């Protein structure tokens, strides 16, 4: 595992702090229009994901690795299907801890 450049795990509100950077972002799919997916972040914020068009988006919950374009848009690098059930509340708490006062415990 390469830890030389760790990727931040973020919720919707934290995207604005990561513009231009690579992040990991778990969300719930709402709709797809062309190469744009409308999703809901773990903190219930609406976010747009610019899709690469590769792979299948088969489940309700997805994790995207991507570049933050602006406070509400992520450009996909790759994604992982996370299934049709996922505890977004716990994931949101993880994001708060990983980017807050306990960030030194995370890569």
N, CA, C and O atoms as CSV, one atom per row, in Angstrom:
chain,resi,resn,atom,element,x,y,z
A,1,UNK,N,N,0.842,-1.175,0.000
A,1,UNK,CA,C,0.000,0.000,0.000
A,1,UNK,C,C,0.892,1.243,0.000
A,1,UNK,O,O,1.789,1.378,0.831
A,2,UNK,N,N,0.632,2.134,-0.932
A,2,UNK,CA,C,1.385,3.382,-1.042
A,2,UNK,C,C,0.747,4.432,-0.140
A,2,UNK,O,O,-0.395,4.832,-0.367
A,3,UNK,N,N,1.477,4.883,0.883
A,3,UNK,CA,C,0.943,5.905,1.797
A,3,UNK,C,C,1.649,7.244,1.618
A,3,UNK,O,O,1.519,8.138,2.454
A,4,UNK,N,N,2.403,7.380,0.517
A,4,UNK,CA,C,3.138,8.622,0.297
A,4,UNK,C,C,2.223,9.797,-0.026
A,4,UNK,O,O,2.575,10.948,0.232
A,5,UNK,N,N,1.063,9.516,-0.582
A,5,UNK,CA,C,0.105,10.583,-0.907
A,5,UNK,C,C,-1.300,10.106,-0.552
A,5,UNK,O,O,-2.067,9.731,-1.439
A,6,UNK,N,N,-1.646,10.115,0.738
A,6,UNK,CA,C,-2.963,9.616,1.139
A,6,UNK,C,C,-4.101,10.442,0.544
A,6,UNK,O,O,-3.968,11.645,0.317
A,7,UNK,N,N,-5.213,9.770,0.299
A,7,UNK,CA,C,-6.395,10.403,-0.273
A,7,UNK,C,C,-7.407,10.663,0.830
A,7,UNK,O,O,-7.767,9.746,1.567
A,8,UNK,N,N,-7.867,11.893,0.951
A,8,UNK,CA,C,-8.831,12.254,1.991
A,8,UNK,C,C,-10.195,11.622,1.715
A,8,UNK,O,O,-10.647,11.565,0.572
A,9,UNK,N,N,-10.834,11.154,2.770
A,9,UNK,CA,C,-12.237,10.715,2.699
A,9,UNK,C,C,-13.069,11.910,3.126
A,9,UNK,O,O,-12.832,12.493,4.183
A,10,UNK,N,N,-14.041,12.273,2.305
A,10,UNK,CA,C,-14.794,13.501,2.571
A,10,UNK,C,C,-16.295,13.291,2.454
A,10,UNK,O,O,-16.770,12.365,1.797
A,11,UNK,N,N,-17.026,14.186,3.118
A,11,UNK,CA,C,-18.472,14.295,2.921
A,11,UNK,C,C,-18.714,15.495,1.999
A,11,UNK,O,O,-17.758,16.088,1.500
A,12,UNK,N,N,-19.944,15.848,1.774
A,12,UNK,CA,C,-20.250,16.953,0.863
A,12,UNK,C,C,-19.720,18.302,1.312
A,12,UNK,O,O,-19.184,19.055,0.499
A,13,UNK,N,N,-19.859,18.616,2.576
A,13,UNK,CA,C,-19.416,19.915,3.078
A,13,UNK,C,C,-17.907,20.078,3.001
A,13,UNK,O,O,-17.413,21.201,2.896
A,14,UNK,N,N,-17.172,18.983,3.050
A,14,UNK,CA,C,-15.712,19.047,3.047
A,14,UNK,C,C,-15.123,19.181,1.643
A,14,UNK,O,O,-13.923,19.418,1.505
A,15,UNK,N,N,-15.935,19.035,0.611
A,15,UNK,CA,C,-15.435,19.167,-0.759
A,15,UNK,C,C,-14.803,20.530,-1.006
A,15,UNK,O,O,-13.789,20.625,-1.698
A,16,UNK,N,N,-15.385,21.579,-0.453
A,16,UNK,CA,C,-14.881,22.935,-0.703
A,16,UNK,C,C,-13.452,23.127,-0.194
A,16,UNK,O,O,-12.744,24.016,-0.667
A,17,UNK,N,N,-13.022,22.305,0.765
A,17,UNK,CA,C,-11.661,22.386,1.307
A,17,UNK,C,C,-10.662,21.582,0.484
A,17,UNK,O,O,-9.462,21.609,0.756
A,18,UNK,N,N,-11.164,20.864,-0.529
A,18,UNK,CA,C,-10.316,19.943,-1.283
A,18,UNK,C,C,-10.282,20.249,-2.782
A,18,UNK,O,O,-9.874,19.392,-3.565
A,19,UNK,N,N,-10.694,21.436,-3.197
A,19,UNK,CA,C,-10.753,21.768,-4.629
A,19,UNK,C,C,-9.379,21.554,-5.266
A,19,UNK,O,O,-8.360,22.037,-4.771
A,20,UNK,N,N,-9.384,20.813,-6.383
A,20,UNK,CA,C,-8.154,20.509,-7.098
A,20,UNK,C,C,-7.421,19.278,-6.588
A,20,UNK,O,O,-6.404,18.885,-7.160
A,21,UNK,N,N,-7.922,18.665,-5.522
A,21,UNK,CA,C,-7.260,17.512,-4.917
A,21,UNK,C,C,-8.044,16.235,-5.164
A,21,UNK,O,O,-9.236,16.266,-5.469
A,22,UNK,N,N,-7.342,15.098,-5.025
A,22,UNK,CA,C,-7.980,13.795,-5.146
A,22,UNK,C,C,-8.605,13.417,-3.808
A,22,UNK,O,O,-7.989,13.591,-2.756
A,23,UNK,N,N,-9.829,12.899,-3.852
A,23,UNK,CA,C,-10.548,12.485,-2.648
A,23,UNK,C,C,-11.237,11.147,-2.872
A,23,UNK,O,O,-11.349,10.668,-4.000
A,24,UNK,N,N,-11.691,10.559,-1.787
A,24,UNK,CA,C,-12.609,9.414,-1.806
A,24,UNK,C,C,-13.918,9.905,-1.212
A,24,UNK,O,O,-13.944,10.637,-0.222
A,25,UNK,N,N,-15.004,9.481,-1.845
A,25,UNK,CA,C,-16.299,10.083,-1.557
A,25,UNK,C,C,-17.380,9.022,-1.718
A,25,UNK,O,O,-17.593,8.530,-2.827
A,26,UNK,N,N,-18.070,8.657,-0.631
A,26,UNK,CA,C,-19.169,7.696,-0.700
A,26,UNK,C,C,-20.475,8.459,-0.804
A,26,UNK,O,O,-20.679,9.460,-0.116
A,27,UNK,N,N,-21.366,7.975,-1.680
A,27,UNK,CA,C,-22.617,8.695,-1.933
A,27,UNK,C,C,-23.726,7.735,-2.338
A,27,UNK,O,O,-23.490,6.561,-2.624
A,28,UNK,N,N,-24.935,8.268,-2.353
A,28,UNK,CA,C,-26.106,7.514,-2.818
A,28,UNK,C,C,-26.522,8.092,-4.166
A,28,UNK,O,O,-26.670,9.305,-4.316
A,29,UNK,N,N,-26.707,7.212,-5.141
A,29,UNK,CA,C,-27.112,7.621,-6.477
A,29,UNK,C,C,-28.546,8.137,-6.468
A,29,UNK,O,O,-29.433,7.511,-5.889
A,30,UNK,N,N,-28.769,9.281,-7.112
A,30,UNK,CA,C,-30.119,9.830,-7.266
A,30,UNK,C,C,-30.582,9.757,-8.720
A,30,UNK,O,O,-31.690,9.299,-8.998
A,31,UNK,N,N,-29.726,10.212,-9.657
A,31,UNK,CA,C,-30.095,10.167,-11.076
A,31,UNK,C,C,-28.844,10.281,-11.937
A,31,UNK,O,O,-27.799,10.751,-11.487
A,32,UNK,N,N,-28.975,9.838,-13.193
A,32,UNK,CA,C,-27.889,9.951,-14.164
A,32,UNK,C,C,-28.447,10.592,-15.420
A,32,UNK,O,O,-29.479,10.173,-15.944
A,33,UNK,N,N,-27.740,11.628,-15.900
A,33,UNK,CA,C,-28.105,12.305,-17.141
A,33,UNK,C,C,-26.833,12.448,-17.966
A,33,UNK,O,O,-25.986,13.291,-17.669
A,34,UNK,N,N,-26.700,11.624,-19.001
A,34,UNK,CA,C,-25.484,11.651,-19.799
A,34,UNK,C,C,-24.293,11.237,-18.966
A,34,UNK,O,O,-24.284,10.148,-18.394
A,35,UNK,N,N,-23.276,12.103,-18.891
A,35,UNK,CA,C,-22.094,11.776,-18.092
A,35,UNK,C,C,-22.116,12.449,-16.715
A,35,UNK,O,O,-21.076,12.571,-16.068
A,36,UNK,N,N,-23.291,12.882,-16.269
A,36,UNK,CA,C,-23.431,13.502,-14.948
A,36,UNK,C,C,-24.315,12.650,-14.049
A,36,UNK,O,O,-25.411,12.250,-14.440
A,37,UNK,N,N,-23.836,12.379,-12.856
A,37,UNK,CA,C,-24.625,11.645,-11.869
A,37,UNK,C,C,-24.918,12.590,-10.714
A,37,UNK,O,O,-24.007,13.205,-10.161
A,38,UNK,N,N,-26.166,12.701,-10.359
A,38,UNK,CA,C,-26.580,13.469,-9.182
A,38,UNK,C,C,-26.609,12.489,-8.018
A,38,UNK,O,O,-27.212,11.419,-8.103
A,39,UNK,N,N,-25.948,12.870,-6.932
A,39,UNK,CA,C,-25.833,11.983,-5.775
A,39,UNK,C,C,-26.102,12.761,-4.498
A,39,UNK,O,O,-26.116,13.992,-4.483
A,40,UNK,N,N,-26.316,12.007,-3.426
A,40,UNK,CA,C,-26.445,12.587,-2.093
A,40,UNK,C,C,-25.269,12.111,-1.263
A,40,UNK,O,O,-25.009,10.912,-1.156
A,41,UNK,N,N,-24.562,13.062,-0.677
A,41,UNK,CA,C,-23.393,12.757,0.151
A,41,UNK,C,C,-23.833,12.246,1.521
A,41,UNK,O,O,-25.016,12.291,1.860
A,42,UNK,N,N,-22.881,11.767,2.294
A,42,UNK,CA,C,-23.162,11.217,3.622
A,42,UNK,C,C,-23.788,12.237,4.557
A,42,UNK,O,O,-24.494,11.862,5.492
A,43,UNK,N,N,-23.539,13.528,4.318
A,43,UNK,CA,C,-24.122,14.592,5.141
A,43,UNK,C,C,-25.352,15.218,4.474
A,43,UNK,O,O,-25.757,16.328,4.818
A,44,UNK,N,N,-25.934,14.496,3.526
A,44,UNK,CA,C,-27.166,14.879,2.816
A,44,UNK,C,C,-27.006,16.053,1.852
A,44,UNK,O,O,-28.003,16.629,1.417
A,45,UNK,N,N,-25.777,16.415,1.513
A,45,UNK,CA,C,-25.568,17.474,0.526
A,45,UNK,C,C,-25.702,16.897,-0.877
A,45,UNK,O,O,-25.295,15.765,-1.137
A,46,UNK,N,N,-26.282,17.696,-1.787
A,46,UNK,CA,C,-26.387,17.315,-3.192
A,46,UNK,C,C,-25.055,17.579,-3.885
A,46,UNK,O,O,-24.481,18.660,-3.753
A,47,UNK,N,N,-24.570,16.586,-4.623
A,47,UNK,CA,C,-23.283,16.680,-5.313
A,47,UNK,C,C,-23.465,16.127,-6.721
A,47,UNK,O,O,-24.284,15.236,-6.946
A,48,UNK,N,N,-22.694,16.665,-7.668
A,48,UNK,CA,C,-22.669,16.155,-9.040
A,48,UNK,C,C,-21.343,15.463,-9.269
A,48,UNK,O,O,-20.289,15.984,-8.906
A,49,UNK,N,N,-21.398,14.270,-9.880
A,49,UNK,CA,C,-20.189,13.546,-10.242
A,49,UNK,C,C,-20.104,13.508,-11.760
A,49,UNK,O,O,-21.040,13.073,-12.430
A,50,UNK,N,N,-18.976,13.967,-12.302
A,50,UNK,CA,C,-18.714,13.874,-13.739
A,50,UNK,C,C,-18.152,12.486,-13.990
A,50,UNK,O,O,-17.046,12.170,-13.550
A,51,UNK,N,N,-18.915,11.652,-14.700
A,51,UNK,CA,C,-18.554,10.256,-14.899
A,51,UNK,C,C,-17.574,10.081,-16.049
A,51,UNK,O,O,-17.569,10.859,-17.003
A,52,UNK,N,N,-16.740,9.041,-15.944
A,52,UNK,CA,C,-15.822,8.707,-17.023
A,52,UNK,C,C,-16.517,7.886,-18.096
A,52,UNK,O,O,-16.049,7.800,-19.231
A,53,UNK,N,N,-17.649,7.280,-17.721
A,53,UNK,CA,C,-18.378,6.445,-18.670
A,53,UNK,C,C,-17.857,5.026,-18.744
A,53,UNK,O,O,-18.331,4.236,-19.560
A,54,UNK,N,N,-16.893,4.690,-17.908
A,54,UNK,CA,C,-16.368,3.332,-17.900
A,54,UNK,C,C,-16.898,2.583,-16.688
A,54,UNK,O,O,-17.028,3.149,-15.603
A,55,UNK,N,N,-17.197,1.328,-16.880
A,55,UNK,CA,C,-17.671,0.510,-15.772
A,55,UNK,C,C,-19.160,0.657,-15.560
A,55,UNK,O,O,-19.814,1.512,-16.157
A,56,UNK,N,N,-19.683,-0.201,-14.694
A,56,UNK,CA,C,-21.111,-0.209,-14.392
A,56,UNK,C,C,-21.357,0.456,-13.039
A,56,UNK,O,O,-20.608,0.263,-12.081
A,57,UNK,N,N,-22.403,1.225,-12.995
A,57,UNK,CA,C,-22.831,1.872,-11.754
A,57,UNK,C,C,-24.067,1.112,-11.291
A,57,UNK,O,O,-25.199,1.565,-11.459
A,58,UNK,N,N,-23.816,-0.068,-10.696
A,58,UNK,CA,C,-24.871,-1.055,-10.478
A,58,UNK,C,C,-25.589,-0.979,-9.143
A,58,UNK,O,O,-26.610,-1.642,-8.961
A,59,UNK,N,N,-25.084,-0.189,-8.203
A,59,UNK,CA,C,-25.666,-0.223,-6.862
A,59,UNK,C,C,-26.095,1.168,-6.419
A,59,UNK,O,O,-25.693,2.173,-7.003
A,60,UNK,N,N,-26.906,1.208,-5.393
A,60,UNK,CA,C,-27.408,2.485,-4.877
A,60,UNK,C,C,-26.296,3.320,-4.254
A,60,UNK,O,O,-26.315,4.547,-4.340
A,61,UNK,N,N,-25.318,2.650,-3.622
A,61,UNK,CA,C,-24.228,3.357,-2.950
A,61,UNK,C,C,-22.923,3.097,-3.694
A,61,UNK,O,O,-22.617,1.964,-4.065
A,62,UNK,N,N,-22.169,4.157,-3.902
A,62,UNK,CA,C,-20.915,4.084,-4.641
A,62,UNK,C,C,-19.838,4.853,-3.897
A,62,UNK,O,O,-20.124,5.822,-3.194
A,63,UNK,N,N,-18.593,4.410,-4.057
A,63,UNK,CA,C,-17.463,5.208,-3.613
A,63,UNK,C,C,-16.736,5.684,-4.866
A,63,UNK,O,O,-16.365,4.884,-5.725
A,64,UNK,N,N,-16.542,6.985,-4.958
A,64,UNK,CA,C,-15.793,7.554,-6.067
A,64,UNK,C,C,-14.432,8.003,-5.566
A,64,UNK,O,O,-14.312,8.578,-4.484
A,65,UNK,N,N,-13.412,7.736,-6.364
A,65,UNK,CA,C,-12.135,8.393,-6.203
A,65,UNK,C,C,-12.105,9.396,-7.339
A,65,UNK,O,O,-12.306,9.035,-8.499
A,66,UNK,N,N,-11.856,10.650,-7.010
A,66,UNK,CA,C,-11.905,11.661,-8.048
A,66,UNK,C,C,-11.259,12.966,-7.627
A,66,UNK,O,O,-10.789,13.124,-6.500
A,67,UNK,N,N,-11.253,13.889,-8.565
A,67,UNK,CA,C,-10.704,15.218,-8.341
A,67,UNK,C,C,-11.855,16.174,-8.066
A,67,UNK,O,O,-12.839,16.193,-8.805
A,68,UNK,N,N,-11.738,16.961,-7.011
A,68,UNK,CA,C,-12.776,17.932,-6.671
A,68,UNK,C,C,-12.644,19.125,-7.615
A,68,UNK,O,O,-11.620,19.808,-7.621
A,69,UNK,N,N,-13.680,19.369,-8.408
A,69,UNK,CA,C,-13.704,20.475,-9.361
A,69,UNK,C,C,-14.140,21.777,-8.687
A,69,UNK,O,O,-13.581,22.842,-8.948
A,70,UNK,N,N,-15.146,21.675,-7.819
A,70,UNK,CA,C,-15.636,22.823,-7.048
A,70,UNK,C,C,-16.373,22.273,-5.835
A,70,UNK,O,O,-16.354,21.065,-5.599
A,71,UNK,N,N,-17.009,23.126,-5.075
A,71,UNK,CA,C,-17.627,22.721,-3.805
A,71,UNK,C,C,-18.759,21.705,-3.952
A,71,UNK,O,O,-19.197,21.123,-2.959
A,72,UNK,N,N,-19.237,21.486,-5.175
A,72,UNK,CA,C,-20.331,20.528,-5.342
A,72,UNK,C,C,-20.146,19.586,-6.528
A,72,UNK,O,O,-21.105,18.955,-6.971
A,73,UNK,N,N,-18.908,19.485,-7.050
A,73,UNK,CA,C,-18.658,18.628,-8.211
A,73,UNK,C,C,-17.358,17.854,-8.046
A,73,UNK,O,O,-16.327,18.412,-7.672
A,74,UNK,N,N,-17.431,16.550,-8.334
A,74,UNK,CA,C,-16.267,15.675,-8.318
A,74,UNK,C,C,-16.144,15.045,-9.698
A,74,UNK,O,O,-17.134,14.568,-10.251
A,75,UNK,N,N,-14.925,15.040,-10.262
A,75,UNK,CA,C,-14.650,14.386,-11.547
A,75,UNK,C,C,-14.106,12.995,-11.257
A,75,UNK,O,O,-13.051,12.852,-10.639
A,76,UNK,N,N,-14.821,11.977,-11.699
A,76,UNK,CA,C,-14.463,10.594,-11.404
A,76,UNK,C,C,-13.117,10.189,-12.010
A,76,UNK,O,O,-12.813,10.501,-13.162
A,77,UNK,N,N,-12.324,9.487,-11.202
A,77,UNK,CA,C,-11.158,8.769,-11.691
A,77,UNK,C,C,-11.532,7.294,-11.783
A,77,UNK,O,O,-11.297,6.637,-12.797
A,78,UNK,N,N,-12.123,6.789,-10.695
A,78,UNK,CA,C,-12.629,5.418,-10.672
A,78,UNK,C,C,-13.699,5.317,-9.595
A,78,UNK,O,O,-13.868,6.223,-8.778
A,79,UNK,N,N,-14.412,4.208,-9.610
A,79,UNK,CA,C,-15.448,4.025,-8.602
A,79,UNK,C,C,-15.506,2.569,-8.166
A,79,UNK,O,O,-14.993,1.673,-8.836
A,80,UNK,N,N,-16.150,2.362,-7.016
A,80,UNK,CA,C,-16.395,1.031,-6.478
A,80,UNK,C,C,-17.865,0.964,-6.083
A,80,UNK,O,O,-18.368,1.847,-5.388
A,81,UNK,N,N,-18.552,-0.086,-6.530
A,81,UNK,CA,C,-19.925,-0.296,-6.097
A,81,UNK,C,C,-19.914,-0.720,-4.630
A,81,UNK,O,O,-19.161,-1.614,-4.243
A,82,UNK,N,N,-20.756,-0.072,-3.813
A,82,UNK,CA,C,-20.800,-0.344,-2.375
A,82,UNK,C,C,-22.083,-1.060,-1.950
A,82,UNK,O,O,-22.335,-1.185,-0.751
A,83,UNK,N,N,-22.879,-1.521,-2.870
A,83,UNK,CA,C,-24.078,-2.268,-2.524
A,83,UNK,C,C,-25.306,-1.384,-2.399
A,83,UNK,O,O,-25.266,-0.184,-2.673
A,84,UNK,N,N,-26.390,-2.003,-1.981
A,84,UNK,CA,C,-27.671,-1.301,-1.887
A,84,UNK,C,C,-28.044,-0.903,-0.472
A,84,UNK,O,O,-29.080,-0.275,-0.258
A,85,UNK,N,N,-27.217,-1.258,0.493
A,85,UNK,CA,C,-27.395,-0.786,1.868
A,85,UNK,C,C,-26.040,-0.324,2.377
A,85,UNK,O,O,-25.032,-0.999,2.170
A,86,UNK,N,N,-26.015,0.814,3.037
A,86,UNK,CA,C,-24.766,1.372,3.561
A,86,UNK,C,C,-25.121,2.374,4.644
A,86,UNK,O,O,-26.062,3.152,4.485
A,87,UNK,N,N,-24.384,2.363,5.735
A,87,UNK,CA,C,-24.658,3.265,6.858
A,87,UNK,C,C,-23.968,4.614,6.612
A,87,UNK,O,O,-22.811,4.813,6.982
A,88,UNK,N,N,-24.698,5.521,5.986
A,88,UNK,CA,C,-24.139,6.833,5.647
A,88,UNK,C,C,-23.867,7.673,6.896
A,88,UNK,O,O,-22.951,8.495,6.897
A,89,UNK,N,N,-24.637,7.482,7.939
A,89,UNK,CA,C,-24.408,8.227,9.175
A,89,UNK,C,C,-23.049,7.916,9.773
A,89,UNK,O,O,-22.333,8.822,10.200
A,90,UNK,N,N,-22.688,6.640,9.807
A,90,UNK,CA,C,-21.376,6.246,10.336
A,90,UNK,C,C,-20.256,6.740,9.429
A,90,UNK,O,O,-19.209,7.172,9.911
A,91,UNK,N,N,-20.474,6.676,8.111
A,91,UNK,CA,C,-19.461,7.175,7.182
A,91,UNK,C,C,-19.262,8.682,7.365
A,91,UNK,O,O,-18.134,9.173,7.313
A,92,UNK,N,N,-20.347,9.403,7.575
A,92,UNK,CA,C,-20.230,10.843,7.801
A,92,UNK,C,C,-19.413,11.121,9.058
A,92,UNK,O,O,-18.578,12.026,9.064
A,93,UNK,N,N,-19.642,10.357,10.120
A,93,UNK,CA,C,-18.865,10.516,11.350
A,93,UNK,C,C,-17.384,10.229,11.092
A,93,UNK,O,O,-16.518,10.931,11.613
A,94,UNK,N,N,-17.093,9.203,10.293
A,94,UNK,CA,C,-15.711,8.903,9.932
A,94,UNK,C,C,-15.065,10.097,9.232
A,94,UNK,O,O,-13.932,10.464,9.543
A,95,UNK,N,N,-15.784,10.698,8.293
A,95,UNK,CA,C,-15.262,11.868,7.570
A,95,UNK,C,C,-14.980,13.019,8.529
A,95,UNK,O,O,-13.964,13.703,8.400
A,96,UNK,N,N,-15.869,13.232,9.483
A,96,UNK,CA,C,-15.667,14.310,10.457
A,96,UNK,C,C,-14.436,14.060,11.318
A,96,UNK,O,O,-13.662,14.981,11.579
A,97,UNK,N,N,-14.251,12.816,11.761
A,97,UNK,CA,C,-13.082,12.474,12.568
A,97,UNK,C,C,-11.795,12.560,11.751
A,97,UNK,O,O,-10.787,13.083,12.226
A,98,UNK,N,N,-11.832,12.042,10.516
A,98,UNK,CA,C,-10.632,11.982,9.674
A,98,UNK,C,C,-10.167,13.354,9.216
A,98,UNK,O,O,-9.005,13.516,8.844
A,99,UNK,N,N,-11.046,14.340,9.235
A,99,UNK,CA,C,-10.693,15.681,8.780
A,99,UNK,C,C,-10.776,16.708,9.903
A,99,UNK,O,O,-10.659,17.909,9.657
A,100,UNK,N,N,-10.975,16.248,11.118
A,100,UNK,CA,C,-11.125,17.148,12.252
A,100,UNK,C,C,-9.979,17.011,13.241
A,100,UNK,O,O,-8.825,16.816,12.860
A,101,UNK,N,N,-10.318,17.117,14.500
A,101,UNK,CA,C,-9.297,17.135,15.542
A,101,UNK,C,C,-8.512,15.827,15.663
A,101,UNK,O,O,-7.440,15.813,16.268
A,102,UNK,N,N,-9.022,14.734,15.101
A,102,UNK,CA,C,-8.344,13.438,15.191
A,102,UNK,C,C,-7.679,13.039,13.875
A,102,UNK,O,O,-7.392,11.861,13.666
A,103,UNK,N,N,-7.431,13.997,12.991
A,103,UNK,CA,C,-6.866,13.670,11.675
A,103,UNK,C,C,-5.505,12.996,11.773
A,103,UNK,O,O,-5.113,12.279,10.853
A,104,UNK,N,N,-4.773,13.208,12.867
A,104,UNK,CA,C,-3.469,12.572,13.012
A,104,UNK,C,C,-3.557,11.064,13.163
A,104,UNK,O,O,-2.547,10.378,13.008
A,105,UNK,N,N,-4.737,10.524,13.462
A,105,UNK,CA,C,-4.936,9.079,13.584
A,105,UNK,C,C,-5.149,8.419,12.222
A,105,UNK,O,O,-5.093,7.195,12.107
A,106,UNK,N,N,-5.391,9.221,11.204
A,106,UNK,CA,C,-5.667,8.721,9.864
A,106,UNK,C,C,-4.509,9.048,8.939
A,106,UNK,O,O,-3.782,10.014,9.172
A,107,UNK,N,N,-4.333,8.262,7.905
A,107,UNK,CA,C,-3.265,8.548,6.927
A,107,UNK,C,C,-3.544,9.824,6.181
A,107,UNK,O,O,-2.757,10.222,5.322
